[in-house]
């Protein structure tokens, strides 16, 4: 007469039993003190309670680090929002439209610590056509600006826009922000930010904040354009 062999008890069986029998350790309280585990901080043996306490401390340290990181990001975001608000305020306080390109460039450099800033605007009102910000732009540069669906960030490959800077040779990285009237496909200007640090503006960086800068600058600079063009 044959007997079916009893399958061996596995670790999963033991784990399931303990998970489903919460009063086991109440009946065998001595086991908690008797079980010895290896500490992750050395080869010494620790009790189960000590190991659990270590795990809790590690978890708390991890949560503290995450909380500190969240606080730091929050403080950085607040600081950026404050700088953006101060920059926008300067644009709103600028009475003369012809002064706006200078104010935009100067305040961006000041508030966001950008070493070099340049700006060009085309299609301006006739009385502004002789201003420095509206001269010296080729058709190729106009076409290039309109081709940018998003700000360009990266190295300085010798683009014409880099030549608008006070010191083009010192521009190791660039951010080129097209200026548009709302959702218009064609750009009416280009904002150039430059740094001697090749890692300041990189191809893999996010451009959402730069786009916001461009939208605000575009809205302010619409005052330089004929009414029909500014609202088109």
VOBASE-998390 format. One record per residue (C-alpha): residue in three letters; x, y, z. Coordinates in pm, whole numbers, padded with zeros to 5 digits, always signed. Layout:
<r><residu>ALA</residu><px>X</px><py>Y</py><pz>Z</pz></r>
...
//
This chain:
<r><residu>UNK</residu><px>+00000</px><py>+00000</py><pz>+00000</pz></r>
<r><residu>UNK</residu><px>+00157</px><py>+00329</py><pz>-00114</pz></r>
<r><residu>UNK</residu><px>+00137</px><py>+00657</py><pz>+00071</pz></r>
<r><residu>UNK</residu><px>+00153</px><py>+01002</py><pz>-00089</pz></r>
<r><residu>UNK</residu><px>+00463</px><py>+01176</py><pz>+00048</pz></r>
<r><residu>UNK</residu><px>+00396</px><py>+01485</py><pz>+00258</pz></r>
<r><residu>UNK</residu><px>+00543</px><py>+01788</py><pz>+00078</pz></r>
<r><residu>UNK</residu><px>+00816</px><py>+01964</py><pz>+00274</pz></r>
<r><residu>UNK</residu><px>+00730</px><py>+02286</py><pz>+00455</pz></r>
<r><residu>UNK</residu><px>+00870</px><py>+02584</py><pz>+00270</pz></r>
<r><residu>UNK</residu><px>+00970</px><py>+02932</py><pz>+00388</pz></r>
<r><residu>UNK</residu><px>+00661</px><py>+03067</py><pz>+00213</pz></r>
<r><residu>UNK</residu><px>+00446</px><py>+02826</py><pz>+00418</pz></r>
<r><residu>UNK</residu><px>+00603</px><py>+02954</py><pz>+00738</pz></r>
<r><residu>UNK</residu><px>+00565</px><py>+03318</py><pz>+00630</pz></r>
<r><residu>UNK</residu><px>+00199</px><py>+03262</py><pz>+00539</pz></r>
<r><residu>UNK</residu><px>+00135</px><py>+03091</py><pz>+00873</pz></r>
<r><residu>UNK</residu><px>+00290</px><py>+03374</py><pz>+01074</pz></r>
<r><residu>UNK</residu><px>+00107</px><py>+03638</py><pz>+00868</pz></r>
<r><residu>UNK</residu><px>-00224</px><py>+03462</py><pz>+00925</pz></r>
<r><residu>UNK</residu><px>-00161</px><py>+03380</py><pz>+01291</pz></r>
<r><residu>UNK</residu><px>-00089</px><py>+03718</py><pz>+01453</pz></r>
<r><residu>UNK</residu><px>-00122</px><py>+03579</py><pz>+01806</pz></r>
<r><residu>UNK</residu><px>+00163</px><py>+03329</py><pz>+01752</pz></r>
<r><residu>UNK</residu><px>+00423</px><py>+03559</py><pz>+01904</pz></r>
<r><residu>UNK</residu><px>+00191</px><py>+03639</py><pz>+02193</pz></r>
<r><residu>UNK</residu><px>+00195</px><py>+03269</py><pz>+02281</pz></r>
<r><residu>UNK</residu><px>+00569</px><py>+03242</py><pz>+02213</pz></r>
<r><residu>UNK</residu><px>+00695</px><py>+03581</py><pz>+02324</pz></r>
<r><residu>UNK</residu><px>+01035</px><py>+03442</py><pz>+02412</pz></r>
<r><residu>UNK</residu><px>+01113</px><py>+03382</py><pz>+02046</pz></r>
<r><residu>UNK</residu><px>+01126</px><py>+03753</py><pz>+01974</pz></r>
<r><residu>UNK</residu><px>+01419</px><py>+03792</py><pz>+02210</pz></r>
<r><residu>UNK</residu><px>+01581</px><py>+03463</py><pz>+02110</pz></r>
<r><residu>UNK</residu><px>+01589</px><py>+03521</py><pz>+01733</pz></r>
<r><residu>UNK</residu><px>+01927</px><py>+03668</py><pz>+01631</pz></r>
<r><residu>UNK</residu><px>+01985</px><py>+03846</py><pz>+01299</pz></r>
<r><residu>UNK</residu><px>+02294</px><py>+03996</py><pz>+01140</pz></r>
<r><residu>UNK</residu><px>+02306</px><py>+04374</py><pz>+01160</pz></r>
<r><residu>UNK</residu><px>+02343</px><py>+04551</py><pz>+00822</pz></r>
<r><residu>UNK</residu><px>+02594</px><py>+04784</py><pz>+00992</pz></r>
<r><residu>UNK</residu><px>+02839</px><py>+04511</py><pz>+01083</pz></r>
<r><residu>UNK</residu><px>+02872</px><py>+04140</py><pz>+01154</pz></r>
<r><residu>UNK</residu><px>+02735</px><py>+04158</py><pz>+01507</pz></r>
<r><residu>UNK</residu><px>+02416</px><py>+03970</py><pz>+01589</pz></r>
<r><residu>UNK</residu><px>+02110</px><py>+04166</py><pz>+01696</pz></r>
<r><residu>UNK</residu><px>+01769</px><py>+04065</py><pz>+01819</pz></r>
<r><residu>UNK</residu><px>+01461</px><py>+04080</py><pz>+01602</pz></r>
<r><residu>UNK</residu><px>+01340</px><py>+04386</py><pz>+01791</pz></r>
<r><residu>UNK</residu><px>+01673</px><py>+04562</py><pz>+01735</pz></r>
<r><residu>UNK</residu><px>+01667</px><py>+04476</py><pz>+01364</pz></r>
<r><residu>UNK</residu><px>+01313</px><py>+04612</py><pz>+01334</pz></r>
<r><residu>UNK</residu><px>+01421</px><py>+04928</py><pz>+01514</pz></r>
<r><residu>UNK</residu><px>+01715</px><py>+04967</py><pz>+01272</pz></r>
<r><residu>UNK</residu><px>+01482</px><py>+04923</py><pz>+00975</pz></r>
<r><residu>UNK</residu><px>+01247</px><py>+05186</py><pz>+01115</pz></r>
<r><residu>UNK</residu><px>+01537</px><py>+05428</py><pz>+01170</pz></r>
<r><residu>UNK</residu><px>+01654</px><py>+05374</py><pz>+00812</pz></r>
<r><residu>UNK</residu><px>+01302</px><py>+05436</py><pz>+00685</pz></r>
<r><residu>UNK</residu><px>+01275</px><py>+05753</py><pz>+00892</pz></r>
<r><residu>UNK</residu><px>+01611</px><py>+05876</py><pz>+00760</pz></r>
<r><residu>UNK</residu><px>+01492</px><py>+05815</py><pz>+00404</pz></r>
<r><residu>UNK</residu><px>+01170</px><py>+06007</py><pz>+00470</pz></r>
<r><residu>UNK</residu><px>+01368</px><py>+06292</py><pz>+00628</pz></r>
<r><residu>UNK</residu><px>+01591</px><py>+06315</py><pz>+00321</pz></r>
<r><residu>UNK</residu><px>+01287</px><py>+06320</py><pz>+00092</pz></r>
<r><residu>UNK</residu><px>+01123</px><py>+06588</py><pz>+00305</pz></r>
<r><residu>UNK</residu><px>+01442</px><py>+06797</py><pz>+00300</pz></r>
<r><residu>UNK</residu><px>+01462</px><py>+06761</py><pz>-00078</pz></r>
<r><residu>UNK</residu><px>+01098</px><py>+06866</py><pz>-00116</pz></r>
<r><residu>UNK</residu><px>+01160</px><py>+07170</py><pz>+00103</pz></r>
<r><residu>UNK</residu><px>+01469</px><py>+07263</py><pz>-00098</pz></r>
<r><residu>UNK</residu><px>+01281</px><py>+07234</py><pz>-00427</pz></r>
<r><residu>UNK</residu><px>+00998</px><py>+07440</py><pz>-00282</pz></r>
<r><residu>UNK</residu><px>+01239</px><py>+07712</py><pz>-00173</pz></r>
<r><residu>UNK</residu><px>+01408</px><py>+07712</py><pz>-00515</pz></r>
<r><residu>UNK</residu><px>+01071</px><py>+07737</py><pz>-00691</pz></r>
<r><residu>UNK</residu><px>+00966</px><py>+08023</py><pz>-00464</pz></r>
<r><residu>UNK</residu><px>+01292</px><py>+08207</py><pz>-00535</pz></r>
<r><residu>UNK</residu><px>+01244</px><py>+08163</py><pz>-00912</pz></r>
<r><residu>UNK</residu><px>+00883</px><py>+08282</py><pz>-00889</pz></r>
<r><residu>UNK</residu><px>+00997</px><py>+08588</py><pz>-00694</pz></r>
<r><residu>UNK</residu><px>+01260</px><py>+08674</py><pz>-00956</pz></r>
<r><residu>UNK</residu><px>+01008</px><py>+08627</py><pz>-01235</pz></r>
<r><residu>UNK</residu><px>+00760</px><py>+08852</py><pz>-01056</pz></r>
<r><residu>UNK</residu><px>+01023</px><py>+09127</py><pz>-01010</pz></r>
<r><residu>UNK</residu><px>+01127</px><py>+09103</py><pz>-01376</pz></r>
<r><residu>UNK</residu><px>+00764</px><py>+09122</py><pz>-01493</pz></r>
<r><residu>UNK</residu><px>+00706</px><py>+09421</py><pz>-01264</pz></r>
<r><residu>UNK</residu><px>+00991</px><py>+09611</py><pz>-01431</pz></r>
<r><residu>UNK</residu><px>+00832</px><py>+09551</py><pz>-01772</pz></r>
<r><residu>UNK</residu><px>+00496</px><py>+09682</py><pz>-01652</pz></r>
<r><residu>UNK</residu><px>+00663</px><py>+09994</py><pz>-01509</pz></r>
<r><residu>UNK</residu><px>+00841</px><py>+10075</py><pz>-01836</pz></r>
<r><residu>UNK</residu><px>+00653</px><py>+10369</py><pz>-01986</pz></r>
<r><residu>UNK</residu><px>+00840</px><py>+10414</py><pz>-02313</pz></r>
<r><residu>UNK</residu><px>+00790</px><py>+10121</py><pz>-02549</pz></r>
<r><residu>UNK</residu><px>+01130</px><py>+10179</py><pz>-02713</pz></r>
<r><residu>UNK</residu><px>+01297</px><py>+10113</py><pz>-02376</pz></r>
<r><residu>UNK</residu><px>+01147</px><py>+09765</py><pz>-02338</pz></r>
<r><residu>UNK</residu><px>+01419</px><py>+09561</py><pz>-02516</pz></r>
<r><residu>UNK</residu><px>+01687</px><py>+09721</py><pz>-02298</pz></r>
<r><residu>UNK</residu><px>+01483</px><py>+09666</py><pz>-01980</pz></r>
<r><residu>UNK</residu><px>+01407</px><py>+09304</py><pz>-02071</pz></r>
<r><residu>UNK</residu><px>+01774</px><py>+09226</py><pz>-02134</pz></r>
<r><residu>UNK</residu><px>+01907</px><py>+09417</py><pz>-01836</pz></r>
<r><residu>UNK</residu><px>+01661</px><py>+09276</py><pz>-01584</pz></r>
<r><residu>UNK</residu><px>+01698</px><py>+08917</py><pz>-01711</pz></r>
<r><residu>UNK</residu><px>+02074</px><py>+08945</py><pz>-01669</pz></r>
<r><residu>UNK</residu><px>+02031</px><py>+09092</py><pz>-01321</pz></r>
<r><residu>UNK</residu><px>+01758</px><py>+08872</py><pz>-01172</pz></r>
<r><residu>UNK</residu><px>+01856</px><py>+08540</py><pz>-01332</pz></r>
<r><residu>UNK</residu><px>+02234</px><py>+08591</py><pz>-01337</pz></r>
<r><residu>UNK</residu><px>+02267</px><py>+08548</py><pz>-01711</pz></r>
<r><residu>UNK</residu><px>+02609</px><py>+08679</py><pz>-01822</pz></r>
<r><residu>UNK</residu><px>+02495</px><py>+08799</py><pz>-02165</pz></r>
<r><residu>UNK</residu><px>+02152</px><py>+08882</py><pz>-02306</pz></r>
<r><residu>UNK</residu><px>+02062</px><py>+09017</py><pz>-02650</pz></r>
<r><residu>UNK</residu><px>+01729</px><py>+09083</py><pz>-02817</pz></r>
<r><residu>UNK</residu><px>+01617</px><py>+09167</py><pz>-03168</pz></r>
<r><residu>UNK</residu><px>+01269</px><py>+09260</py><pz>-03286</pz></r>
<r><residu>UNK</residu><px>+01152</px><py>+09306</py><pz>-03644</pz></r>
<r><residu>UNK</residu><px>+00833</px><py>+09431</py><pz>-03802</pz></r>
<r><residu>UNK</residu><px>+00829</px><py>+09725</py><pz>-03561</pz></r>
<r><residu>UNK</residu><px>+00654</px><py>+10059</py><pz>-03608</pz></r>
<r><residu>UNK</residu><px>+00831</px><py>+10281</py><pz>-03865</pz></r>
<r><residu>UNK</residu><px>+00954</px><py>+10529</py><pz>-03604</pz></r>
<r><residu>UNK</residu><px>+01141</px><py>+10246</py><pz>-03428</pz></r>
<r><residu>UNK</residu><px>+01309</px><py>+10101</py><pz>-03736</pz></r>
<r><residu>UNK</residu><px>+01637</px><py>+10281</py><pz>-03658</pz></r>
<r><residu>UNK</residu><px>+01668</px><py>+10149</py><pz>-03304</pz></r>
<r><residu>UNK</residu><px>+01959</px><py>+09912</py><pz>-03229</pz></r>
<r><residu>UNK</residu><px>+01718</px><py>+09629</py><pz>-03138</pz></r>
<r><residu>UNK</residu><px>+01554</px><py>+09639</py><pz>-03481</pz></r>
<r><residu>UNK</residu><px>+01867</px><py>+09662</py><pz>-03700</pz></r>
<r><residu>UNK</residu><px>+02118</px><py>+09403</py><pz>-03819</pz></r>
<r><residu>UNK</residu><px>+01888</px><py>+09104</py><pz>-03863</pz></r>
<r><residu>UNK</residu><px>+01917</px><py>+08897</py><pz>-04181</pz></r>
<r><residu>UNK</residu><px>+01634</px><py>+08713</py><pz>-04354</pz></r>
<r><residu>UNK</residu><px>+01800</px><py>+08387</py><pz>-04253</pz></r>
<r><residu>UNK</residu><px>+01782</px><py>+08486</py><pz>-03886</pz></r>
<r><residu>UNK</residu><px>+01415</px><py>+08574</py><pz>-03923</pz></r>
<r><residu>UNK</residu><px>+01345</px><py>+08238</py><pz>-04087</pz></r>
<r><residu>UNK</residu><px>+01545</px><py>+08056</py><pz>-03819</pz></r>
<r><residu>UNK</residu><px>+01352</px><py>+08224</py><pz>-03536</pz></r>
<r><residu>UNK</residu><px>+01019</px><py>+08125</py><pz>-03693</pz></r>
<r><residu>UNK</residu><px>+01140</px><py>+07765</py><pz>-03729</pz></r>
<r><residu>UNK</residu><px>+01179</px><py>+07732</py><pz>-03352</pz></r>
<r><residu>UNK</residu><px>+00869</px><py>+07571</py><pz>-03206</pz></r>
<r><residu>UNK</residu><px>+01038</px><py>+07575</py><pz>-02864</pz></r>
<r><residu>UNK</residu><px>+01343</px><py>+07752</py><pz>-02720</pz></r>
<r><residu>UNK</residu><px>+01676</px><py>+07622</py><pz>-02843</pz></r>
<r><residu>UNK</residu><px>+01925</px><py>+07525</py><pz>-02574</pz></r>
<r><residu>UNK</residu><px>+02274</px><py>+07401</py><pz>-02645</pz></r>
<r><residu>UNK</residu><px>+02619</px><py>+07493</py><pz>-02762</pz></r>
<r><residu>UNK</residu><px>+02715</px><py>+07787</py><pz>-02980</pz></r>
<r><residu>UNK</residu><px>+02755</px><py>+07652</py><pz>-03332</pz></r>
<r><residu>UNK</residu><px>+02823</px><py>+07999</py><pz>-03473</pz></r>
<r><residu>UNK</residu><px>+02464</px><py>+08112</py><pz>-03524</pz></r>
<r><residu>UNK</residu><px>+02401</px><py>+08467</py><pz>-03637</pz></r>
<r><residu>UNK</residu><px>+02206</px><py>+08536</py><pz>-03318</pz></r>
<r><residu>UNK</residu><px>+02523</px><py>+08481</py><pz>-03113</pz></r>
<r><residu>UNK</residu><px>+02682</px><py>+08774</py><pz>-03298</pz></r>
<r><residu>UNK</residu><px>+02425</px><py>+09005</py><pz>-03139</pz></r>
<r><residu>UNK</residu><px>+02594</px><py>+08952</py><pz>-02803</pz></r>
<r><residu>UNK</residu><px>+02848</px><py>+09194</py><pz>-02661</pz></r>
<r><residu>UNK</residu><px>+03112</px><py>+08918</py><pz>-02657</pz></r>
<r><residu>UNK</residu><px>+03014</px><py>+08627</py><pz>-02886</pz></r>
<r><residu>UNK</residu><px>+03343</px><py>+08445</py><pz>-02822</pz></r>
<r><residu>UNK</residu><px>+03252</px><py>+08410</py><pz>-02453</pz></r>
<r><residu>UNK</residu><px>+02923</px><py>+08231</py><pz>-02527</pz></r>
<r><residu>UNK</residu><px>+02984</px><py>+07860</py><pz>-02464</pz></r>
<r><residu>UNK</residu><px>+02612</px><py>+07779</py><pz>-02438</pz></r>
<r><residu>UNK</residu><px>+02298</px><py>+07953</py><pz>-02562</pz></r>
<r><residu>UNK</residu><px>+01925</px><py>+07970</py><pz>-02506</pz></r>
<r><residu>UNK</residu><px>+01738</px><py>+08113</py><pz>-02805</pz></r>
<r><residu>UNK</residu><px>+01377</px><py>+08206</py><pz>-02730</pz></r>
<r><residu>UNK</residu><px>+01146</px><py>+08294</py><pz>-03021</pz></r>
<r><residu>UNK</residu><px>+00908</px><py>+08585</py><pz>-02965</pz></r>
<r><residu>UNK</residu><px>+00557</px><py>+08542</py><pz>-03103</pz></r>
<r><residu>UNK</residu><px>+00220</px><py>+08712</py><pz>-03090</pz></r>
<r><residu>UNK</residu><px>+00008</px><py>+08445</py><pz>-02924</pz></r>
<r><residu>UNK</residu><px>-00017</px><py>+08134</py><pz>-03141</pz></r>
<r><residu>UNK</residu><px>+00114</px><py>+08306</py><pz>-03455</pz></r>
<r><residu>UNK</residu><px>+00342</px><py>+08074</py><pz>-03655</pz></r>
<r><residu>UNK</residu><px>+00595</px><py>+08344</py><pz>-03741</pz></r>
<r><residu>UNK</residu><px>+00827</px><py>+08496</py><pz>-03482</pz></r>
<r><residu>UNK</residu><px>+00866</px><py>+08872</py><pz>-03462</pz></r>
<r><residu>UNK</residu><px>+01182</px><py>+08860</py><pz>-03254</pz></r>
<r><residu>UNK</residu><px>+01444</px><py>+08649</py><pz>-03082</pz></r>
<r><residu>UNK</residu><px>+01575</px><py>+08662</py><pz>-02727</pz></r>
<r><residu>UNK</residu><px>+01930</px><py>+08534</py><pz>-02676</pz></r>
<r><residu>UNK</residu><px>+02068</px><py>+08420</py><pz>-02340</pz></r>
<r><residu>UNK</residu><px>+02434</px><py>+08322</py><pz>-02325</pz></r>
<r><residu>UNK</residu><px>+02679</px><py>+08186</py><pz>-02071</pz></r>
<r><residu>UNK</residu><px>+03045</px><py>+08100</py><pz>-02061</pz></r>
<r><residu>UNK</residu><px>+02950</px><py>+07778</py><pz>-01884</pz></r>
<r><residu>UNK</residu><px>+02884</px><py>+07504</py><pz>-02144</pz></r>
<r><residu>UNK</residu><px>+02648</px><py>+07332</py><pz>-01895</pz></r>
<r><residu>UNK</residu><px>+02430</px><py>+07638</py><pz>-01827</pz></r>
<r><residu>UNK</residu><px>+02209</px><py>+07576</py><pz>-02132</pz></r>
<r><residu>UNK</residu><px>+02207</px><py>+07216</py><pz>-02255</pz></r>
<r><residu>UNK</residu><px>+02006</px><py>+07027</py><pz>-02516</pz></r>
<r><residu>UNK</residu><px>+01848</px><py>+06799</py><pz>-02255</pz></r>
<r><residu>UNK</residu><px>+01726</px><py>+07071</py><pz>-02019</pz></r>
<r><residu>UNK</residu><px>+01357</px><py>+07154</py><pz>-01981</pz></r>
<r><residu>UNK</residu><px>+01235</px><py>+07463</py><pz>-02164</pz></r>
<r><residu>UNK</residu><px>+00899</px><py>+07532</py><pz>-01994</pz></r>
<r><residu>UNK</residu><px>+01038</px><py>+07818</py><pz>-01787</pz></r>
<r><residu>UNK</residu><px>+01216</px><py>+07970</py><pz>-02088</pz></r>
<r><residu>UNK</residu><px>+00889</px><py>+07951</py><pz>-02281</pz></r>
<r><residu>UNK</residu><px>+00718</px><py>+08149</py><pz>-02006</pz></r>
<r><residu>UNK</residu><px>+00993</px><py>+08409</py><pz>-02027</pz></r>
<r><residu>UNK</residu><px>+00932</px><py>+08427</py><pz>-02401</pz></r>
<r><residu>UNK</residu><px>+00555</px><py>+08464</py><pz>-02361</pz></r>
<r><residu>UNK</residu><px>+00591</px><py>+08748</py><pz>-02114</pz></r>
<r><residu>UNK</residu><px>+00856</px><py>+08924</py><pz>-02323</pz></r>
<r><residu>UNK</residu><px>+00643</px><py>+08880</py><pz>-02637</pz></r>
<r><residu>UNK</residu><px>+00340</px><py>+09035</py><pz>-02467</pz></r>
<r><residu>UNK</residu><px>+00544</px><py>+09335</py><pz>-02353</pz></r>
<r><residu>UNK</residu><px>+00717</px><py>+09383</py><pz>-02689</pz></r>
<r><residu>UNK</residu><px>+00387</px><py>+09382</py><pz>-02878</pz></r>
<r><residu>UNK</residu><px>+00386</px><py>+09755</py><pz>-02798</pz></r>
<r><residu>UNK</residu><px>+00668</px><py>+09800</py><pz>-03053</pz></r>
<r><residu>UNK</residu><px>+00463</px><py>+09668</py><pz>-03343</pz></r>
<r><residu>UNK</residu><px>+00186</px><py>+09823</py><pz>-03552</pz></r>
<r><residu>UNK</residu><px>-00156</px><py>+09763</py><pz>-03401</pz></r>
<r><residu>UNK</residu><px>-00268</px><py>+09524</py><pz>-03677</pz></r>
<r><residu>UNK</residu><px>+00050</px><py>+09319</py><pz>-03644</pz></r>
<r><residu>UNK</residu><px>+00046</px><py>+09316</py><pz>-03264</pz></r>
<r><residu>UNK</residu><px>-00304</px><py>+09176</py><pz>-03256</pz></r>
<r><residu>UNK</residu><px>-00261</px><py>+08939</py><pz>-03547</pz></r>
//
